[in-house]
Amino acid sequence: MDVTLPRRCTNHEELFSLDVGQDFVCDFSIEGFTTLQEILTSPWVEPQGAKQCKRESVTHNGCPNKLYNQCGGNDWKGDTCCDEGSCQGSVWYKQCD
């Protein structure tokens, strides 16, 4: 839903004269309140082509192991690659360095 909002607060100019921590009360116009009410009560529709991005899944080369994470060793069952650096260590424990 592409919505252009009208000016919702009839006293919005006062916002620019507030001090930090000072309360602001918005006096809604009937039109502004009605528009805001419609937006807040309408069901969410995800935009077409939207993709969810999770920071922990973003990597440089596709490997989930970050620098200093374990990447190998005795009985290691996880990924053996490194997002940064290379997987180094002993037979018992390896980490991304």
Backbone as a ProteinNet text record, in pm:
[ID]
protein_1_A
[PRIMARY]
MDVTLPRRCTNHEELFSLDVGQDFVCDFSIEGFTTLQEILTSPWVEPQGAKQCKRESVTHNGCPNKLYNQCGGNDWKGDTCCDEGSCQGSVWYKQCD
[TERTIARY]
85	0	89.9	83.7	162.3	77.1	115.7	34.3	116.4	63	122.7	45.4	114.4	46.7	28.5	-89.6	-107.9	-39	-23.5	32	-58.8	-6.9	-90.9	-105.9	-3.4	-11.7	-39.9	-146.2	-176.6	-80.9	-12.5	83.4	227.2	254	385.9	499	472.5	578.4	643.4	567.5	619.9	729	729.8	830.1	971.2	987.3	1120.5	1169.1	1085.4	1127.8	1139.2	1137.8	1146.7	1290.9	1306	1435.7	1442.7	1563.2	1581.3	1506.9	1428.5	1354.8	1219.1	1189.6	1061.1	952.8	837.1	726.2	664.9	612.7	541.8	409.7	304.1	171.9	126.3	88	43	-108.2	-152	-295	-327.9	-395	-427.2	-543.1	-530.6	-646.5	-732.1	-857.8	-945.9	-894.1	-853	-801.4	-672.9	-581.6	-456.3	-479.3	-569.6	-599.3	-662.4	-755.1	-821.8	-721.5	-631.8	-529.7	-437.9	-392	-304.2	-375.5	-501.4	-580.1	-592	-614.3	-623.8	-492.4	-382.5	-250.9	-222.8	-251	-219.4	-310.3	-430.1	-522.8	-530.3	-462	-465.6	-362.8	-389.1	-294.2	-164.8	-54.2	76.3	83.2	130.3	152.7	299.2	373.2	515.3	532.3	619	640.6	692.1	649.1	691.6	842.9	908.8	1052.9	1133.3	1066.9	1138.5	1213.6	1332.6	1412.7	1451.2	1446.2	1485.1	1635.6	1700.9	1846	1878.3	1951.7	1994.8	2143.8	2185.4	2326.3	2417.9	2379.1	2468.2	2486.3	2400.3	2414.1	2490.9	2524.2	2597.5	2746.1	2805.4	2946.5	3018.4	3150.5	3229.8	3233.4	3255.2	3269.3	3170.5	3068.3	2965	2985.1	3093.7	3119.3	3071	2999.6	2948.6	3053.8	3171.3	3275	3347.7	3334.9	3401.6	3543.3	3618.5	3754.3	3755.9	3843.5	3863.7	3758.3	3662.8	3567.6	3633.5	3583.5	3634.4	3593.5	3687	3659.5	3706.5	3747.8	3793.2	3853.2	3905.2	3965.6	3896.9	3948.9	3896.6	3746.8	3669	3523.5	3445.5	3507.1	3436	3334.6	3210	3101.7	3056.4	3111.5	3067.8	3144.6	3123.8	3193.4	3343.1	3422.4	3567.4	3626.5	3542.5	3588.7	3595.7	3650	3656.8	3609.7	3527.2	3481.3	3598.7	3686.1	3808.3	3924.2	4039.9	4157.2	4149.8	4224.6	4225	4213.3	4169.7	4148.9	4283.3	4330.4	4462	4455.6	4546.7	4553.8	4609.3	4571.5	4622.1	4514.3	4547.2	4451.6	4333.5	4359.7	4257	4165.3	4219.4	4139.3	4193.8	4104.8	4142.7	4047.3	4102	4019.6	4057	3968.1	3993.1	4089.7	4207.7	4310.2	4340.9
-116	0	122.7	203.1	324.8	439.6	494.9	597.6	723.8	835.3	964.1	1020.9	1043.2	1088.6	1239.9	1284.7	1428.7	1473	1599.9	1650.5	1605.6	1523.2	1462.9	1550.3	1623.5	1706.8	1850.6	1908.3	2047.3	2141.1	2093.2	2174.3	2130.9	2075	2017.2	2118.3	2247.2	2347.5	2353.2	2322.3	2325.7	2221	2118	2012.2	2068.2	2171.2	2225.6	2319.2	2348.9	2435.6	2359.9	2226.9	2146.4	2131.7	2117.1	2083.3	1931.5	1876.7	1732.8	1688.4	1581.7	1526.4	1590.8	1698.7	1766.3	1690.1	1673.9	1602.5	1683.3	1612.4	1675	1603.3	1678.8	1621.5	1661.5	1562.8	1587.6	1607.5	1723.5	1747.3	1703.8	1588.5	1535.5	1609.4	1631.2	1674	1548.9	1566	1450.7	1369.2	1435.5	1366.3	1289.9	1353.4	1288.8	1169.2	1182.5	1071.8	955.7	984.8	880.3	804.3	877.8	813	725.6	778.1	700.6	576	589.1	475.8	367.7	406.7	309.7	235.3	308	245.2	145.7	186.8	101.5	-20	-13.6	-126.3	-212.3	-172.8	-255.3	-367.7	-484.2	-595.7	-563.4	-616.2	-596.3	-673.4	-606.7	-670.3	-648.8	-759.3	-748.5	-704.4	-605.9	-558.7	-671	-669.1	-771.1	-764.2	-878.5	-886.4	-856.6	-834.4	-805.5	-929.6	-909.2	-1019.3	-987.9	-1089.4	-1072.2	-1091	-1000.3	-1007.8	-1017.8	-1119.9	-1137.6	-1112.7	-1024	-986.3	-1105.5	-1199.9	-1312.4	-1404.5	-1392.2	-1479.1	-1410.8	-1283.7	-1212.3	-1242.7	-1294.9	-1331.4	-1277.2	-1278.8	-1233	-1339	-1463.6	-1567.6	-1682.4	-1663.6	-1765.9	-1862.8	-1851.7	-1942.4	-1880.5	-1956.4	-1902	-1884.5	-1946	-1935.1	-1801.7	-1719.4	-1589.6	-1604.9	-1496.6	-1495.2	-1540.9	-1630.7	-1691.5	-1796.8	-1825.4	-1934.4	-2068.4	-2173.6	-2307.7	-2348.2	-2414.3	-2457.4	-2600.8	-2669.2	-2807	-2863.4	-2983.6	-3052.9	-3185.9	-3260.9	-3393.1	-3388	-3469.4	-3481	-3355.2	-3260.7	-3139.4	-3175.5	-3133.7	-3167.7	-3048.6	-2927.5	-2807.3	-2782.5	-2662.9	-2621.7	-2609.8	-2644.5	-2637.5	-2521.6	-2431.4	-2314	-2195.2	-2083.7	-1960.5	-1844.2	-1758	-1639.3	-1544.9	-1532.9	-1453.9	-1539.5	-1520.5	-1596.1	-1740.2	-1827.7	-1968.8	-2054.6	-2178	-2271.2	-2332.5	-2299.6	-2345.4	-2400.3	-2488.8	-2544.1	-2683.4	-2759.4	-2895.2	-2996.1	-3122	-3229.1	-3217.6	-3162.4	-3157.5	-3036.4	-2921.8	-2799.2	-2707.4	-2657.7	-2560.8	-2442.5	-2323	-2203.2	-2115.1	-2023.7	-1930.2	-1823.2	-1818	-1716.4	-1634.5
0	0	0	-104.1	-114.9	-63.8	50.7	115	133.2	89.5	118.9	236.3	345.8	466.6	465.1	500.3	517.9	646.5	665.4	789.7	902.4	993.8	1096.4	1219.3	1255.9	1375.9	1334.8	1387	1355.5	1426.1	1530.1	1605.1	1577.6	1459.8	1432.4	1436	1412.7	1417.2	1555.5	1660	1796.8	1818.4	1739	1751.8	1739.2	1657.8	1632.5	1742.9	1842.4	1952	2084	2079.1	2200.2	2247	2377.7	2434.5	2450.7	2460.7	2479.2	2604.7	2592.2	2704.8	2729.3	2657.2	2674.5	2598.2	2660.6	2597.8	2485.1	2386.6	2275.3	2257.9	2250.6	2230.1	2090.5	2014	1878.1	1877.3	1831.2	1810.9	1669	1656.1	1524.8	1460.1	1330.7	1254.3	1233.9	1205.9	1182.4	1064.6	958.5	839.9	874.2	947.9	986.3	1075.7	1172.7	1262.5	1186.9	1097	1019	932.6	868	784.5	867.9	982.1	1070.5	1121.8	1158.3	1207.6	1100.1	975.5	865.2	845.1	852.8	834.5	947.1	1069.8	1184.8	1197.1	1143.2	1155.9	1031.1	923.6	802.7	815.7	753.8	763.6	688.7	740.2	678.4	548.4	444.5	315.6	281.8	272.8	242	97.3	73.3	-63.2	-152.7	-277.1	-372.4	-390.7	-384.6	-402.1	-276.8	-164.1	-39.4	7.1	61.3	113	255.5	341.1	480.2	490.5	558.1	573.9	721.8	758.9	897.8	902.8	990	998.3	1019.2	1104.3	1131.3	1011.3	910.7	794.3	680.8	697.4	593.2	607.5	503	507.8	385.3	390.7	277.1	166.9	206.5	104.1	121.4	201.6	216.1	330.4	408	518.7	649.6	732.9	858.3	968	953.2	1057.1	1045.8	1149.7	1154.9	1209.1	1206.6	1257.2	1402.9	1437	1569.8	1607.3	1520.9	1547.6	1517.3	1581.8	1553.3	1412.8	1344.2	1207.4	1183.9	1285.9	1266.9	1393.6	1378.9	1491.2	1514.7	1611.1	1643.6	1674.2	1607.5	1623.2	1585.1	1514.9	1471	1364.1	1381.5	1288.3	1204.5	1232.9	1161.7	1033.6	979.5	857.1	882.7	784.5	798	718.6	673.2	599.7	695.5	646.8	725.5	639.5	697.8	627.6	603.5	703.5	691.4	738.7	680.7	721.7	672.9	742	704.1	829.5	812	922.1	960.7	1080.8	1124.2	1265.9	1297.4	1431.5	1430.7	1532.4	1547.5	1507.2	1522.1	1495.1	1592.3	1711.1	1815.1	1804.4	1762.4	1755.7	1647.8	1562.8	1458.8	1467.5	1437	1436.3	1318.6	1285.7	1176.8	1223.2	1158.7	1191.2	1069.3
[MASK]
+++++++++++++++++++++++++++++++++++++++++++++++++++++++++++++++++++++++++++++++++++++++++++++++++

